[in-house]
Structures are given as structure tokens and as C-alpha cells.
Amino acid sequence: MSTETYAFDCCNVWLLKIVQNLPDEVNHRLGAKGYALFVSHESFILPNSTRWGQLHGYERMRNIVGVTLPFSKLVSADVGYLNQFRIARAGASAQMDHALTVQLTINVAQHHAPKADD
């Protein structure tokens, strides 16, 4: 495993841990039918510079606001607006991106599939 790959993997694990530890208050339930409003923030902090020109430090942030739409007890979709801001670094201009984000969630914990005996 190269140093660059390890640093990238390390950074992804760090970001995932932050997302997993967010309190439930980030989602606001809308009634009892599974609808919810949500907000999310991600900051990308790169731990090192690379040979191909990636610089260490604060690189970008993403903010999402959206709604959870339940389709059944097992399936829901998160639909939202994503705003991404890339910091101006090393002579490059700052960049602002706007996008529609859609995430499909399948809750397999509630699904009781038959177990195969080996």
C-alpha cells in the first residue's frame, strides 16, 4: 500500500466516523409516517500532499439539506440540495457547485430472510 493510498483511506475512515457519531437531532421527523427533514455537513481535510499535486490541508466542504421520502417499511429515498465549496488553493480559483442528491436506502435489518444452513 502506497503512502498516498493510506492517507486517502485514513481520511475516508475519519469522515465516516464523524457521520456515524452525529446525534439524531440532525434529522427532524415530520409525523409518524417516516418523512423527515435532514441536514448534513462534510469537511475534507487532506492529511498529506502527493506527488501528483494534491496539497494537504482543508480542501472542501459539502452541505446538504433535504427530505426523506419513505416508499415502504424497507425502502426510502433521501432527496436534497447539495452545495459544495472548494477552497482557492495554489493559484486555482475557488469553486462553488450546486447539485441534486438522491440516496436510496434499503433497510435489511428489518428484512428477515431465510438462513442457509451449510
N, CA, C and O atoms as a GROMACS GRO file, in nm:
protein
  472
    1MET      N    1   0.086  -0.117   0.000
    1MET     CA    2   0.000   0.000   0.000
    1MET      C    3   0.090   0.123   0.000
    1MET      O    4   0.181   0.134   0.082
    2SER      N    5   0.064   0.216  -0.092
    2SER     CA    6   0.147   0.336  -0.100
    2SER      C    7   0.105   0.437   0.006
    2SER      O    8  -0.004   0.428   0.064
    3THR      N    9   0.192   0.533   0.031
    3THR     CA   10   0.163   0.637   0.130
    3THR      C   11   0.039   0.716   0.091
    3THR      O   12  -0.044   0.748   0.177
    4GLU      N   13   0.026   0.748  -0.038
    4GLU     CA   14  -0.089   0.827  -0.083
    4GLU      C   15  -0.221   0.752  -0.061
    4GLU      O   16  -0.319   0.809  -0.015
    5THR      N   17  -0.221   0.624  -0.093
    5THR     CA   18  -0.343   0.544  -0.074
    5THR      C   19  -0.379   0.535   0.073
    5THR      O   20  -0.496   0.549   0.109
    6TYR      N   21  -0.281   0.512   0.158
    6TYR     CA   22  -0.307   0.500   0.301
    6TYR      C   23  -0.364   0.631   0.356
    6TYR      O   24  -0.459   0.630   0.434
    7ALA      N   25  -0.307   0.744   0.314
    7ALA     CA   26  -0.355   0.873   0.362
    7ALA      C   27  -0.500   0.896   0.317
    7ALA      O   28  -0.582   0.946   0.394
    8PHE      N   29  -0.531   0.859   0.193
    8PHE     CA   30  -0.667   0.875   0.141
    8PHE      C   31  -0.764   0.787   0.218
    8PHE      O   32  -0.871   0.832   0.258
    9ASP      N   33  -0.726   0.660   0.241
    9ASP     CA   34  -0.812   0.569   0.317
    9ASP      C   35  -0.830   0.618   0.460
    9ASP      O   36  -0.940   0.613   0.514
   10CYS      N   37  -0.723   0.666   0.519
   10CYS     CA   38  -0.729   0.717   0.656
   10CYS      C   39  -0.827   0.834   0.665
   10CYS      O   40  -0.906   0.842   0.760
   11CYS      N   41  -0.823   0.921   0.568
   11CYS     CA   42  -0.912   1.038   0.568
   11CYS      C   43  -1.057   0.994   0.552
   11CYS      O   44  -1.145   1.048   0.619
   12ASN      N   45  -1.085   0.896   0.465
   12ASN     CA   46  -1.222   0.847   0.447
   12ASN      C   47  -1.276   0.786   0.574
   12ASN      O   48  -1.392   0.809   0.609
   13VAL      N   49  -1.196   0.707   0.645
   13VAL     CA   50  -1.240   0.646   0.770
   13VAL      C   51  -1.274   0.755   0.870
   13VAL      O   52  -1.375   0.745   0.940
   14TRP      N   53  -1.192   0.859   0.878
   14TRP     CA   54  -1.216   0.970   0.970
   14TRP      C   55  -1.349   1.037   0.938
   14TRP      O   56  -1.427   1.067   1.029
   15LEU      N   57  -1.377   1.061   0.809
   15LEU     CA   58  -1.504   1.124   0.770
   15LEU      C   59  -1.622   1.035   0.804
   15LEU      O   60  -1.725   1.084   0.851
   16LEU      N   61  -1.610   0.904   0.781
   16LEU     CA   62  -1.718   0.812   0.813
   16LEU      C   63  -1.748   0.811   0.962
   16LEU      O   64  -1.864   0.805   1.001
   17LYS      N   65  -1.644   0.815   1.046
   17LYS     CA   66  -1.665   0.814   1.190
   17LYS      C   67  -1.741   0.939   1.235
   17LYS      O   68  -1.825   0.930   1.324
   18ILE      N   69  -1.713   1.053   1.175
   18ILE     CA   70  -1.785   1.175   1.210
   18ILE      C   71  -1.932   1.161   1.174
   18ILE      O   72  -2.019   1.196   1.254
   19VAL      N   73  -1.962   1.111   1.055
   19VAL     CA   74  -2.101   1.095   1.011
   19VAL      C   75  -2.175   0.997   1.101
   19VAL      O   76  -2.291   1.021   1.135
   20GLN      N   77  -2.111   0.886   1.140
   20GLN     CA   78  -2.177   0.786   1.224
   20GLN      C   79  -2.206   0.838   1.364
   20GLN      O   80  -2.301   0.792   1.427
   21ASN      N   81  -2.128   0.933   1.414
   21ASN     CA   82  -2.145   0.982   1.550
   21ASN      C   83  -2.235   1.105   1.561
   21ASN      O   84  -2.246   1.163   1.669
   22LEU      N   85  -2.298   1.146   1.452
   22LEU     CA   86  -2.387   1.261   1.459
   22LEU      C   87  -2.510   1.227   1.542
   22LEU      O   88  -2.560   1.115   1.535
   23PRO      N   89  -2.559   1.321   1.622
   23PRO     CA   90  -2.679   1.295   1.703
   23PRO      C   91  -2.804   1.285   1.616
   23PRO      O   92  -2.805   1.333   1.502
   24ASP      N   93  -2.909   1.224   1.669
   24ASP     CA   94  -3.034   1.208   1.595
   24ASP      C   95  -3.100   1.341   1.562
   24ASP      O   96  -3.181   1.348   1.470
   25GLU      N   97  -3.066   1.448   1.634
   25GLU     CA   98  -3.129   1.578   1.612
   25GLU      C   99  -3.097   1.635   1.474
   25GLU      O  100  -3.160   1.734   1.434
   26VAL      N  101  -3.003   1.578   1.400
   26VAL     CA  102  -2.972   1.625   1.266
   26VAL      C  103  -3.092   1.599   1.174
   26VAL      O  104  -3.112   1.671   1.077
   27ASN      N  105  -3.171   1.494   1.204
   27ASN     CA  106  -3.294   1.465   1.131
   27ASN      C  107  -3.413   1.517   1.211
   27ASN      O  108  -3.416   1.504   1.334
   28HIS      N  109  -3.508   1.575   1.142
   28HIS     CA  110  -3.630   1.624   1.208
   28HIS      C  111  -3.749   1.548   1.150
   28HIS      O  112  -3.786   1.569   1.035
   29ARG      N  113  -3.807   1.460   1.229
   29ARG     CA  114  -3.920   1.379   1.182
   29ARG      C  115  -4.041   1.468   1.153
   29ARG      O  116  -4.069   1.564   1.224
   30LEU      N  117  -4.112   1.432   1.046
   30LEU     CA  118  -4.234   1.502   1.006
   30LEU      C  119  -4.351   1.406   1.019
   30LEU      O  120  -4.391   1.344   0.921
   31GLY      N  121  -4.405   1.392   1.138
   31GLY     CA  122  -4.515   1.299   1.160
   31GLY      C  123  -4.465   1.157   1.182
   31GLY      O  124  -4.346   1.134   1.201
   32ALA      N  125  -4.558   1.063   1.180
   32ALA     CA  126  -4.527   0.924   1.213
   32ALA      C  127  -4.510   0.835   1.090
   32ALA      O  128  -4.490   0.714   1.106
   33LYS      N  129  -4.519   0.888   0.971
   33LYS     CA  130  -4.517   0.805   0.851
   33LYS      C  131  -4.378   0.787   0.791
   33LYS      O  132  -4.365   0.728   0.684
   34GLY      N  133  -4.273   0.835   0.857
   34GLY     CA  134  -4.137   0.815   0.808
   34GLY      C  135  -4.077   0.931   0.732
   34GLY      O  136  -3.960   0.925   0.694
   35TYR      N  137  -4.152   1.037   0.710
   35TYR     CA  138  -4.097   1.155   0.644
   35TYR      C  139  -4.006   1.228   0.742
   35TYR      O  140  -4.034   1.231   0.862
   36ALA      N  141  -3.898   1.288   0.691
   36ALA     CA  142  -3.807   1.362   0.778
   36ALA      C  143  -3.732   1.467   0.696
   36ALA      O  144  -3.706   1.448   0.578
   37LEU      N  145  -3.697   1.576   0.761
   37LEU     CA  146  -3.605   1.674   0.705
   37LEU      C  147  -3.466   1.642   0.759
   37LEU      O  148  -3.454   1.595   0.872
   38PHE      N  149  -3.362   1.667   0.679
   38PHE     CA  150  -3.227   1.641   0.728
   38PHE      C  151  -3.130   1.746   0.677
   38PHE      O  152  -3.152   1.810   0.574
   39VAL      N  153  -3.022   1.763   0.751
   39VAL     CA  154  -2.909   1.846   0.710
   39VAL      C  155  -2.782   1.765   0.732
   39VAL      O  156  -2.776   1.678   0.818
   40SER      N  157  -2.682   1.796   0.652
   40SER     CA  158  -2.555   1.724   0.661
   40SER      C  159  -2.442   1.819   0.625
   40SER      O  160  -2.458   1.908   0.541
   41HIS      N  161  -2.327   1.801   0.687
   41HIS     CA  162  -2.207   1.879   0.656
   41HIS      C  163  -2.089   1.784   0.652
   41HIS      O  164  -2.074   1.698   0.739
   42GLU      N  165  -2.003   1.798   0.551
   42GLU     CA  166  -1.878   1.724   0.542
   42GLU      C  167  -1.766   1.823   0.516
   42GLU      O  168  -1.779   1.912   0.431
   43SER      N  169  -1.656   1.809   0.587
   43SER     CA  170  -1.535   1.885   0.559
   43SER      C  171  -1.427   1.787   0.517
   43SER      O  172  -1.411   1.682   0.580
   44PHE      N  173  -1.354   1.820   0.413
   44PHE     CA  174  -1.246   1.734   0.364
   44PHE      C  175  -1.113   1.797   0.402
   44PHE      O  176  -1.076   1.903   0.351
   45ILE      N  177  -1.043   1.732   0.491
   45ILE     CA  178  -0.912   1.777   0.536
   45ILE      C  179  -0.812   1.670   0.495
   45ILE      O  180  -0.816   1.558   0.546
   46LEU      N  181  -0.724   1.704   0.403
   46LEU     CA  182  -0.629   1.607   0.349
   46LEU      C  183  -0.505   1.602   0.437
   46LEU      O  184  -0.446   1.706   0.466
   47PRO      N  185  -0.463   1.483   0.481
   47PRO     CA  186  -0.353   1.471   0.576
   47PRO      C  187  -0.214   1.493   0.518
   47PRO      O  188  -0.120   1.521   0.592
   48ASN      N  189  -0.199   1.480   0.386
   48ASN     CA  190  -0.065   1.499   0.328
   48ASN      C  191  -0.075   1.548   0.184
   48ASN      O  192  -0.182   1.547   0.124
   49SER      N  193   0.039   1.591   0.131
   49SER     CA  194   0.048   1.628  -0.010
   49SER      C  195   0.095   1.507  -0.088
   49SER      O  196   0.155   1.415  -0.032
   50THR      N  197   0.069   1.506  -0.220
   50THR     CA  198   0.107   1.391  -0.303
   50THR      C  199   0.198   1.435  -0.416
   50THR      O  200   0.215   1.554  -0.442
   51ARG      N  201   0.258   1.336  -0.482
   51ARG     CA  202   0.347   1.364  -0.595
   51ARG      C  203   0.271   1.426  -0.712
   51ARG      O  204   0.328   1.502  -0.789
   52TRP      N  205   0.143   1.394  -0.726
   52TRP     CA  206   0.067   1.442  -0.841
   52TRP      C  207   0.003   1.578  -0.818
   52TRP      O  208  -0.073   1.625  -0.902
   53GLY      N  209   0.032   1.642  -0.704
   53GLY     CA  210  -0.009   1.781  -0.686
   53GLY      C  211  -0.117   1.810  -0.584
   53GLY      O  212  -0.150   1.926  -0.562
   54GLN      N  213  -0.172   1.708  -0.521
   54GLN     CA  214  -0.272   1.731  -0.417
   54GLN      C  215  -0.204   1.792  -0.295
   54GLN      O  216  -0.102   1.740  -0.250
   55LEU      N  217  -0.259   1.900  -0.240
   55LEU     CA  218  -0.199   1.968  -0.126
   55LEU      C  219  -0.269   1.929   0.003
   55LEU      O  220  -0.391   1.912   0.006
   56HIS      N  221  -0.192   1.916   0.111
   56HIS     CA  222  -0.252   1.884   0.242
   56HIS      C  223  -0.330   2.005   0.294
   56HIS      O  224  -0.307   2.118   0.251
   57GLY      N  225  -0.419   1.980   0.386
   57GLY     CA  226  -0.495   2.086   0.449
   57GLY      C  227  -0.643   2.082   0.413
   57GLY      O  228  -0.691   1.986   0.353
   58TYR      N  229  -0.713   2.188   0.450
   58TYR     CA  230  -0.858   2.198   0.426
   58TYR      C  231  -0.883   2.213   0.277
   58TYR      O  232  -0.833   2.307   0.216
   59GLU      N  233  -0.961   2.122   0.218
   59GLU     CA  234  -0.978   2.121   0.073
   59GLU      C  235  -1.117   2.163   0.027
   59GLU      O  236  -1.129   2.240  -0.068
   60ARG      N  237  -1.223   2.113   0.092
   60ARG     CA  238  -1.360   2.149   0.050
   60ARG      C  239  -1.459   2.120   0.162
   60ARG      O  240  -1.429   2.052   0.259
   61MET      N  241  -1.578   2.176   0.144
   61MET     CA  242  -1.688   2.143   0.234
   61MET      C  243  -1.813   2.119   0.152
   61MET      O  244  -1.834   2.180   0.047
   62ARG      N  245  -1.897   2.029   0.203
   62ARG     CA  246  -2.025   1.998   0.139
   62ARG      C  247  -2.136   2.016   0.242
   62ARG      O  248  -2.124   1.972   0.356
   63ASN      N  249  -2.242   2.081   0.200
   63ASN     CA  250  -2.360   2.099   0.285
   63ASN      C  251  -2.480   2.046   0.208
   63ASN      O  252  -2.498   2.077   0.090
   64ILE      N  253  -2.563   1.968   0.276
   64ILE     CA  254  -2.682   1.910   0.213
   64ILE      C  255  -2.803   1.939   0.301
   64ILE      O  256  -2.795   1.929   0.424
   65VAL      N  257  -2.913   1.975   0.238
   65VAL     CA  258  -3.042   1.987   0.307
   65VAL      C  259  -3.144   1.913   0.220
   65VAL      O  260  -3.145   1.928   0.098
   66GLY      N  261  -3.229   1.833   0.285
   66GLY     CA  262  -3.323   1.755   0.205
   66GLY      C  263  -3.434   1.693   0.287
   66GLY      O  264  -3.454   1.726   0.404
   67VAL      N  265  -3.505   1.602   0.222
   67VAL     CA  266  -3.619   1.535   0.283
   67VAL      C  267  -3.607   1.384   0.259
   67VAL      O  268  -3.564   1.340   0.152
   68THR      N  269  -3.645   1.306   0.360
   68THR     CA  270  -3.652   1.161   0.347
   68THR      C  271  -3.794   1.124   0.306
   68THR      O  272  -3.891   1.165   0.369
   69LEU      N  273  -3.804   1.045   0.199
   69LEU     CA  274  -3.934   1.002   0.146
   69LEU      C  275  -3.946   0.850   0.162
   69LEU      O  276  -3.874   0.776   0.094
   70PRO      N  277  -4.034   0.802   0.249
   70PRO     CA  278  -4.048   0.657   0.267
   70PRO      C  279  -4.134   0.598   0.155
   70PRO      O  280  -4.239   0.653   0.120
   71PHE      N  281  -4.089   0.485   0.100
   71PHE     CA  282  -4.168   0.413  -0.001
   71PHE      C  283  -4.235   0.290   0.059
   71PHE      O  284  -4.342   0.249   0.015
   72SER      N  285  -4.170   0.231   0.159
   72SER     CA  286  -4.224   0.116   0.232
   72SER      C  287  -4.150   0.108   0.364
   72SER      O  288  -4.070   0.196   0.396
   73LYS      N  289  -4.174   0.003   0.443
   73LYS     CA  290  -4.101  -0.013   0.569
   73LYS      C  291  -3.954  -0.042   0.544
   73LYS      O  292  -3.870  -0.017   0.631
   74LEU      N  293  -3.921  -0.094   0.426
   74LEU     CA  294  -3.783  -0.133   0.397
   74LEU      C  295  -3.709  -0.034   0.307
   74LEU      O  296  -3.586  -0.036   0.305
   75VAL      N  297  -3.778   0.050   0.233
   75VAL     CA  298  -3.714   0.135   0.133
   75VAL      C  299  -3.754   0.281   0.152
   75VAL      O  300  -3.871   0.314   0.170
   76SER      N  301  -3.652   0.369   0.147
   76SER     CA  302  -3.677   0.513   0.150
   76SER      C  303  -3.574   0.582   0.061
   76SER      O  304  -3.472   0.522   0.024
   77ALA      N  305  -3.601   0.706   0.028
   77ALA     CA  306  -3.508   0.785  -0.053
   77ALA      C  307  -3.484   0.918   0.017
   77ALA      O  308  -3.576   0.979   0.071
   78ASP      N  309  -3.359   0.962   0.016
   78ASP     CA  310  -3.322   1.095   0.064
   78ASP      C  311  -3.298   1.181  -0.060
   78ASP      O  312  -3.211   1.150  -0.141
   79VAL      N  313  -3.375   1.288  -0.075
   79VAL     CA  314  -3.362   1.378  -0.188
   79VAL      C  315  -3.327   1.515  -0.134
   79VAL      O  316  -3.394   1.564  -0.042
   80GLY      N  317  -3.222   1.577  -0.189
   80GLY     CA  318  -3.182   1.705  -0.134
   80GLY      C  319  -3.100   1.791  -0.227
   80GLY      O  320  -3.068   1.752  -0.340
   81TYR      N  321  -3.067   1.907  -0.177
   81TYR     CA  322  -2.981   2.004  -0.246
   81TYR      C  323  -2.843   1.996  -0.184
   81TYR      O  324  -2.828   2.003  -0.062
   82LEU      N  325  -2.741   1.981  -0.269
   82LEU     CA  326  -2.602   1.976  -0.224
   82LEU      C  327  -2.530   2.102  -0.270
   82LEU      O  328  -2.535   2.138  -0.388
   83ASN      N  329  -2.464   2.168  -0.177
   83ASN     CA  330  -2.379   2.283  -0.206
   83ASN      C  331  -2.237   2.244  -0.168
   83ASN      O  332  -2.210   2.211  -0.053
   84GLN      N  333  -2.147   2.249  -0.265
   84GLN     CA  334  -2.006   2.214  -0.239
   84GLN      C  335  -1.919   2.335  -0.270
   84GLN      O  336  -1.933   2.397  -0.375
   85PHE      N  337  -1.830   2.368  -0.178
   85PHE     CA  338  -1.738   2.480  -0.196
   85PHE      C  339  -1.596   2.428  -0.186
   85PHE      O  340  -1.555   2.371  -0.085
   86ARG      N  341  -1.519   2.449  -0.294
   86ARG     CA  342  -1.377   2.413  -0.295
   86ARG      C  343  -1.296   2.540  -0.271
   86ARG      O  344  -1.314   2.640  -0.340
   87ILE      N  345  -1.209   2.534  -0.174
   87ILE     CA  346  -1.127   2.648  -0.134
   87ILE      C  347  -1.027   2.682  -0.245
   87ILE      O  348  -0.973   2.592  -0.309
   88ALA      N  349  -1.002   2.812  -0.268
   88ALA     CA  350  -0.898   2.854  -0.362
   88ALA      C  351  -0.762   2.818  -0.304
   88ALA      O  352  -0.726   2.863  -0.196
   89ARG      N  353  -0.686   2.736  -0.378
   89ARG     CA  354  -0.555   2.691  -0.329
   89ARG      C  355  -0.456   2.684  -0.444
   89ARG      O  356  -0.493   2.652  -0.557
   90ALA      N  357  -0.333   2.715  -0.415
   90ALA     CA  358  -0.221   2.703  -0.510
   90ALA      C  359  -0.250   2.771  -0.643
   90ALA      O  360  -0.219   2.716  -0.749
   91GLY      N  361  -0.309   2.889  -0.640
   91GLY     CA  362  -0.335   2.966  -0.761
   91GLY      C  363  -0.465   2.932  -0.832
   91GLY      O  364  -0.505   3.004  -0.923
   92ALA      N  365  -0.532   2.825  -0.792
   92ALA     CA  366  -0.660   2.789  -0.853
   92ALA      C  367  -0.772   2.874  -0.792
   92ALA      O  368  -0.764   2.914  -0.676
   93SER      N  369  -0.874   2.900  -0.871
   93SER     CA  370  -0.988   2.978  -0.823
   93SER      C  371  -1.076   2.893  -0.731
   93SER      O  372  -1.079   2.771  -0.742
   94ALA      N  373  -1.146   2.960  -0.641
   94ALA     CA  374  -1.246   2.891  -0.560
   94ALA      C  375  -1.358   2.843  -0.652
   94ALA      O  376  -1.385   2.905  -0.755
   95GLN      N  377  -1.423   2.734  -0.614
   95GLN     CA  378  -1.528   2.676  -0.698
   95GLN      C  379  -1.650   2.644  -0.614
   95GLN      O  380  -1.639   2.583  -0.508
   96MET      N  381  -1.768   2.686  -0.661
   96MET     CA  382  -1.894   2.658  -0.593
   96MET      C  383  -1.977   2.568  -0.684
   96MET      O  384  -2.002   2.602  -0.800
   97ASP      N  385  -2.021   2.453  -0.632
   97ASP     CA  386  -2.102   2.359  -0.709
   97ASP      C  387  -2.239   2.344  -0.644
   97ASP      O  388  -2.251   2.349  -0.521
   98HIS      N  389  -2.342   2.326  -0.726
   98HIS     CA  390  -2.479   2.304  -0.680
   98HIS      C  391  -2.528   2.176  -0.748
   98HIS      O  392  -2.512   2.160  -0.869
   99ALA      N  393  -2.589   2.086  -0.671
   99ALA     CA  394  -2.633   1.960  -0.729
   99ALA      C  395  -2.755   1.904  -0.657
   99ALA      O  396  -2.780   1.936  -0.541
  100LEU      N  397  -2.829   1.821  -0.728
  100LEU     CA  398  -2.937   1.744  -0.669
  100LEU      C  399  -2.875   1.613  -0.621
  100LEU      O  400  -2.800   1.549  -0.695
  101THR      N  401  -2.906   1.573  -0.500
  101THR     CA  402  -2.854   1.447  -0.448
  101THR      C  403  -2.971   1.354  -0.416
  101THR      O  404  -3.070   1.396  -0.357
  102VAL      N  405  -2.957   1.226  -0.455
  102VAL     CA  406  -3.059   1.125  -0.430
  102VAL      C  407  -2.989   1.002  -0.374
  102VAL      O  408  -2.894   0.951  -0.432
  103GLN      N  409  -3.038   0.955  -0.261
  103GLN     CA  410  -2.982   0.835  -0.198
  103GLN      C  411  -3.095   0.738  -0.170
  103GLN      O  412  -3.194   0.774  -0.105
  104LEU      N  413  -3.082   0.616  -0.218
  104LEU     CA  414  -3.181   0.512  -0.192
  104LEU      C  415  -3.134   0.428  -0.075
  104LEU      O  416  -3.019   0.382  -0.074
  105THR      N  417  -3.219   0.408   0.026
  105THR     CA  418  -3.185   0.329   0.144
  105THR      C  419  -3.274   0.206   0.150
  105THR      O  420  -3.396   0.216   0.142
  106ILE      N  421  -3.210   0.090   0.165
  106ILE     CA  422  -3.281  -0.036   0.184
  106ILE      C  423  -3.244  -0.088   0.322
  106ILE      O  424  -3.128  -0.118   0.348
  107ASN      N  425  -3.342  -0.097   0.410
  107ASN     CA  426  -3.318  -0.137   0.548
  107ASN      C  427  -3.326  -0.289   0.559
  107ASN      O  428  -3.434  -0.346   0.575
  108VAL      N  429  -3.211  -0.355   0.550
  108VAL     CA  430  -3.208  -0.502   0.555
  108VAL      C  431  -3.221  -0.554   0.698
  108VAL      O  432  -3.246  -0.674   0.717
  109ALA      N  433  -3.204  -0.470   0.797
  109ALA     CA  434  -3.217  -0.514   0.937
  109ALA      C  435  -3.360  -0.555   0.968
  109ALA      O  436  -3.382  -0.642   1.053
  110GLN      N  437  -3.457  -0.496   0.902
  110GLN     CA  438  -3.597  -0.531   0.925
  110GLN      C  439  -3.643  -0.647   0.837
  110GLN      O  440  -3.751  -0.702   0.859
  111HIS      N  441  -3.563  -0.685   0.740
  111HIS     CA  442  -3.598  -0.794   0.650
  111HIS      C  443  -3.545  -0.925   0.708
  111HIS      O  444  -3.426  -0.936   0.736
  112HIS      N  445  -3.632  -1.022   0.725
  112HIS     CA  446  -3.592  -1.150   0.783
  112HIS      C  447  -3.588  -1.255   0.673
  112HIS      O  448  -3.686  -1.325   0.649
  113ALA      N  449  -3.474  -1.265   0.608
  113ALA     CA  450  -3.457  -1.364   0.501
  113ALA      C  451  -3.427  -1.501   0.562
  113ALA      O  452  -3.371  -1.509   0.671
  114PRO      N  453  -3.465  -1.607   0.492
  114PRO     CA  454  -3.433  -1.740   0.543
  114PRO      C  455  -3.282  -1.761   0.549
  114PRO      O  456  -3.210  -1.712   0.462
  115LYS      N  457  -3.235  -1.832   0.651
  115LYS     CA  458  -3.093  -1.858   0.667
  115LYS      C  459  -3.057  -1.989   0.599
  115LYS      O  460  -3.130  -2.088   0.610
  116ALA      N  461  -2.946  -1.989   0.530
  116ALA     CA  462  -2.899  -2.111   0.464
  116ALA      C  463  -2.808  -2.187   0.560
  116ALA      O  464  -2.713  -2.130   0.614
  117ASP      N  465  -2.836  -2.313   0.580
  117ASP     CA  466  -2.751  -2.397   0.665
  117ASP      C  467  -2.645  -2.463   0.578
  117ASP      O  468  -2.677  -2.525   0.477
  118ASP      N  469  -2.521  -2.448   0.618
  118ASP     CA  470  -2.411  -2.509   0.541
  118ASP      C  471  -2.375  -2.644   0.597
  118ASP      O  472  -2.285  -2.710   0.546
   0.00000   0.00000   0.00000
